[in-house]
Amino acid sequence: MNEFRGKRAIITGAAQGIGFSITKELLDKGARVILNDLDTELIEEARQRLGAPEHLITFPGDASEQSNGRKMVELAVAEFGGLDFAIANAGLTEMGDFFEFSESKLQRMLNLNLAGSFFLAQVAARQMVLQNSGGRILFMSSVTGVQAHLDTEGYGMTKAALRMLAKDLGPRLAPYGINVNCVAPGATLTERTLSEKGYAEAWGKVIPTGTASTPQDIAKACLFLLGPDSRQITGQTLVVDGGWTNISPLPPELYS
């Protein structure tokens, strides 16, 4: 319980789903967190669900904007005295037929999934180097960045790029005591996916463990990579998918 006490974190796209679960896990273990999301109503709902703890600061804003990453780091320094963890969780999923996929959809994903993650890592790493105390940076990839998946060519491209970014930054930032890794969730029961009829049942039939992941499953994997037990792990991608990428069948109920 003490390994996260007093640690200072920024988590983007964290008002619900995986980001919310990471926030809750860290707060429960004594960390101080800046929770970012674009949706101000969801932010307030998240704050209330978390019990409005004193060590939580909410920051509404678009994580794809470079200035917001800088402001969040400045806020962490001003309110918490520094920064230990930066989790680039915010992301946009746009699916569609490759032949009809629009430039605007692709650009939105590039801006948020890639540029937002890249520049948050950049400004967070600068602060961690100044502190001379190391740190952790996490990117949120996806199994669609590991294994080909129908109608997710653009999205999968951005998620594969995040894996490469972690791979590149791992050795680049290691001399400063900064570990950089990536988590690639498979089918996960978030608010968004649970709104899709039959999602949980369909994926449960094709995932080797017999069930889709919960946001808590992903959050606990993230906490392992944020904690001291992972000090020798950097530049890697941890796939959390119940073994799906080993065989990769698609649920016929959802993809027929």
N, C-alpha and C positions, 0 to 999 in steps of 0.2 A: 504493500500500500504506500510506502514512503518513496518509492522510486519516481513517482510523478508529483509528489507534493511540492508546491511552489513553482513548478515548471510553467512556462509561459508559451501559449499557443495561439496561432491564427488558423482558422478553418473556414474556407470559402464554401458557399453553397450549402450551408449547414442548418437551415431552418427545418429540414425534414429529411427522411431517408437515412442514407449512410452517414452523411455529415452530421446530422443530429445525434446519431448513436455514438459517433466518435466524440462529439462534444460531451455527451452525458457520461461516457466512460472516463474521460479525463477529469471532468468536474468531480465525479464521485471519488476519484483518487487524489483529489487535492490540488489539481492544476488550475491555472488561471487562463481563461479562454476569451478570445475575441471571435464572436460568431458573426459571420458575414452571410448575407443573402440579398438577392435583388428585391424580393417581395417583403415589403414592410409589415403587412398583416401576418404573414407566416412567421416573421421574426418575432413579433409580439406573442403569437401563439406558442412558439418554441420557448420563449423566455418564461412564460407562465407554466408550461409543461415541465420545465426544469426547476420550477420553484423559485424563480427569480433570485438565484444565488448572487452573493456580493462579488464573487470572483468571475462573473460573466459580464462581458461588455458586448453589446450588439452594434454592428456596423452595417447599415443598409447601403447597398451600392452594387454596381455592375463589376463583377470580378474580372471582366475582360478589359477594363480600363486600367492602364498602367498606373495612373495617378492614385487609384484606390488602393492598389497594393502598397504603394509608398506611404499613403496615409495610415493604413492599418499597422504597418511596422512602426511608424512614428507614434501611433497611439499605444502600441505595446510597450515601447520604450518609456513614454510619458507616464503611463498608468501602472505598468508592471515592473519597470526598470530594465527591460530587455526582452529578448525573444529566444526561445529554445526550439520550438517546433513550428514549421510552416506546412500546412496540409492543403494542397491545391485540389480540393474536392469538386468545386463547381464545374459543371459540364452540361452540354446540350446534346440531346439525342435527336437526330433528324434521320429518318429512314425514308427510303423511296427507290423507285426504279432508276438504275444508273442512267439509262437513256433519256430520262425526263428530269433528272435532278437539277435543281436551279442553282445559279451562282449565288443568290442571296442566302439560301440555306447553307451552302458550303462555307461561305464567308463568315456567317454567324458562328459556325462550329470552330472554324480556324481561329477566330478572335477569342472565343471563350476557352475552348478546350486546350488550345496550344498557346496562343499569345498570353492569355491570362495566367496560365500555369508557369510559363517561362519567366515572365517578368516578376511574378510573386517570388519565385525561387531566386531570381537575381537580387532583388532588394532585400530579401530575408538573408541571403548568404552574405551580402555586404555587412549587414548588422552583426551577424554571427562572427564574422572575421574581426570586426571592431571589438567585440566583446572578448575575443580570444578564449572562448569557453566551449567551442564546438556547438553542435546542434543537429537537428534532424529535419530533412525535407522529404515530403511524401507526395507523389503524384497518384492520381486515380485513373488507372487505365481500364481495361475491360477485356473479357475473353474475345470480343470482336477484334481486338488488336493482336490477338494471338492466333486465332483460327478464323478462316473465312466464314462469313455468315451472310445469308441472303438479304439483299437490299440494305446493307449497312456499309457499303464501300467507302463513302465519305467519312462516316463516323469511325469505322474501323481504322481508317488511315490516321485520323487524329490520335486514336488511342494507341496505335502502334508507335507513333512518333513519340509519345510520352515515355514509352518503354525505352526508346533509344536515348531520350533526353536524360533519363535516370542513369543509363549505362555510361553516357558521356560525362555527366557531372559527378558520378561516383569517384573516379580517380582524380578529377579536377579539384574537387573540394576536400578530398581525404586529408591532405596535408594540414588543413585547418581544423580537423576534428569534426567535420560535418559529413554525416552519412546521408546519402540520397538514394531512395528506393521507390518502388512503384508497387501498387496493389492492383490486381486485375480481377474484379468480381465477375462471377458468372450470373446466371439468372437469380435475381434477388427480390424479395418480397417487400418492395417499397410502396409508398402511397401511390405512385404513378403506375407501377406494374400491377398492383392489386386492383386497379380500376379496369384492367383488361379482363374480360370475362374468360374464365377457365385457365388463367395464367398459371396459378400455383399447381393445379392438378396436371396440366399438360406437361409442364417442365419436370414435375416430380416423376413422371413416367420415363423420362429419358436421361435423367441424371443418375449416375451409378449409386449414390448414397440414398436415392429415393426421395429427395426433397430439395427444393430450391433453398438458397441461403436466406438468412434473415440479415437485416442491417447490423445486428449485434455480432453476427459471425464475421462480417467484414471489419467491423470496428475493433474486435479483439485481435484480428490479424494486424491491423494498423498499430495497435498499442504494442504488440510484440516488436514491430520495426521501430517504434519510437523509444522503446525501453533499452536499458543497459545490456540486456541479454543478447541484443542484436548488434553489438559493437563491431563485430567482424563481418557484418553484412552491408555491402554498399554496391550501388549500381545494378541491383537485381530487381526482378519482378516476381512477386508472390501471387500465384493464381489461386483464387478461392472460389471453387466452382463445383465442389462435390465430385470431382473427377470427370466433368463433362468434356473438357478439351482433349481427353485421352481417346475418346471415341466420336464425339461431336454429332450425334443425331439431332435433327430438329423435330420438335413436336408436330406431328401431322395435323393436329387440331388447329394449330396456329399458323402453320406454313403448308398449305395444301394447294 
